[in-house]
Amino acid sequence: MGFRLLFFVVFLMVLELYAFQAVKTIVKDKWFLVGYSVLSLAILIYIVYGFFSFDRSVGQTKHTMFTMGLMLLVYVPKIVLAIVLLGEDIFRVGAGAVNYFVENDNESFFNSRRKFVSQIGLGLAAIPFLSLLYGVTIGKYNYKVIKQRIFFPDLPDAFDGFTITQISDVHSGSFDNPEKINYAIDLVNEQNSDLILFTGDIVNTHAKEMHPWIETFNRIKKPEYGKFSVLGNHDYGEYVSWPSEAEKSQNFKEIKELYGQIGFSLLLNEHTFIEKENDRIAIVGVENWGHNFKKAGDLNKASQALDEKEFKILMSHDPSHWDYEVKNHEKNFNLTLSGHTHGMQFGIEIPGYFKWSLAQYVYAQWAGLYEHLGRYVYVNRGFGFHAYPGRVGIMPEITVIELKKGDKVA
């Protein structure tokens, strides 16, 4: 811990040094520079204290989220600025070496910083600063309804045109704006889907996080074919230290009960059938199974007595489950619905043209629709937010999927 703290502080101080040099190159007023230095030092102390006073028995709080947001807001732009000035330093060293050893100019080895380079650096740094500021003020509640039509040759005839609304990763402990959450619930209801599925992470850690929001989420209308859910990795209380196993188990019991308290039937490694006219499809729900997270999901148990010809929709919180177990499973799961990644809450999306996030370097399937040999997984970008209290480029999502009979993908 001591070495990590030292490295962390030294890294931030280097960023502060470069940022100060850029500001000093442009602004000459002494008192402005003093004020800038005092403010920067105060923010640095606050962030360092916040991170290294983290209480693992409590877990994430509004304060820790604010600290993370402040750190990103302040230091991501300064990283950009430092990279620009580091490039200038490399050039200055090279030019100084030429002057000293080739030109025999012994008077000035290291030329002063150029004002226009600092201006360019500050201009570039303003891009992530404004983006992150937008993310924590507006982006985190900028809900998007994303509609996806998927074609299946083996879809039972009665389910042609059947609609499903999916939500995922609520993380209710992060919410701070009831008006925005009510607006999102209204959006869910406006879709008038035949079925609503919730793919896990109702809280960050503790069941009590959801208590202020139970009435709000009970406003989600139950459609004709019901509301079903599964657990996510955060629902197991794995990321804090507990006084006893009994308290951890009690919290887990209460979290499972939360889903019922908002009207969702929780599927724990089991399946149920939805019948329409003379046809039916299976809704399969597994507990969390993640390649790098808790592996409580049991796909074989959940699909016991189902055969490969029955049309199946699987709810599995972590999309790595699809990649490692589901897509090649002999039972043939036609459609898997996942969440978990949040699209890292930061990225760039131009619908239909371009999609990028750091999440793609961790997960092969991280946002949207993916296909393998006629089997599909849809990864919801998440309803809430976690750790970083904002969203940039990757907006909170309410998904509406329409099942269609046929061979075409649209």
C-alpha positions, 0 to 999 in steps of 0.5 A: 500500500505504501509503494502504491500510495507513493507512486500515485502521489508522484504521478499526480504531482508530475501532472500538476507540474506540467499543468502549472508550466502550461498555465505559467507560460500563458498567464503571468499574473502572480496572484492568479498563479498562487491561487491556481497552485493553492486550489490544485494542491487542495484538490490533490490532497482531497483526492489522495485522502479520499482514495486511501481512506476508502472503507472496504466494510462500507464499499462505494458511497456518494463520497467515493463516487464524487472523489472518482468523478473529481479525479477524472475531471481534473486529471484526465485533461492534465494527462492530455496536457502533460503528453503535449508538453512532454512531446515539446520537452523531447523536442527541446532536449533534441534541439538543445543537444544539437545546439550544444554538441553540433552548433557549439552554442553553450549559452542555451541548452534548454530553450524556454517553452513556447506559448502556442504549444501550451495553448494547443495543450490546454485546448486539447485538454478542454475536450475531455474536461468538458466531456467529463463535466457533461457526463457527471451533470447530464450524461448519466441520466441521458436515457436512450431507447434503443430498438433492435429487430432480430430475425430467427428462422425457427421462431414460433409463428405466434411470437412473430413481432413479439417485443421485449423491453430489457433493463440492466445494471440499475445500481440504485445506490448511485442514484441522486435524482428522483425526477430523472429516475421517474422519467426513465421509468416512464420511458420503460412503460411507454414502450408497451412491450409484451415482456420485460426482462431485467438482467441484474445488478439492482444495487452496488452492494447493500440491499438498503440502497434500493429501499428509497427506490422500491416505490419508483420501480414498482411503477413499471407496469407488468405486461401481459407476459410478465416481468422476469429477472436474474442476478448480477455480480454486484448482487452477491455483496462480494466487493466489501468486507463483512463482519460475518458470513451471516450478515453477508448471507442476510444481505444476499437474501434481502437483495433477492427479495428486492426483485420480488418487491418491484414485481419481477420473478427472479430466475435462479438457474431455472426456466419458465415458459411463455405461451401464446396461442398454441406456441411457447418459448422458454425464458431461461435465467442463470445466476451470475457467471463471469469469466473474471467474476463470480461463477454461480450460474449453472446453465445445464441446471437452468435448461434441464429438460429443455431440448435444442429445438425449443426456442430459448431466451437466456438471461445471463448478466455477464456477456463473457458467459455467452462467449465462453459457454453459451454460444456453442452450447448443445442446447442452442440458446437462440438469444441471450440478454446480458449487461454488466459492461456499462460500455465502461460508461465512456466511449464514442458511438455513431449509431450504425457507423462507429463504436469504441470504448475501452470496454472492447479491450476487456470484453469481446461483446460489450454493447449492442448485438452480436451473432455467432452461427445464428445465435445472438447476444444483446449487451445492454449498456446499463440503466445506472452507473457505478464508480464514475458518476457519469456517462460520456458517449455511452448513454444509459439504455432501455432496450426494446427487442422485436422478435421476427420470423425469418432469415434477415438481420435488421 
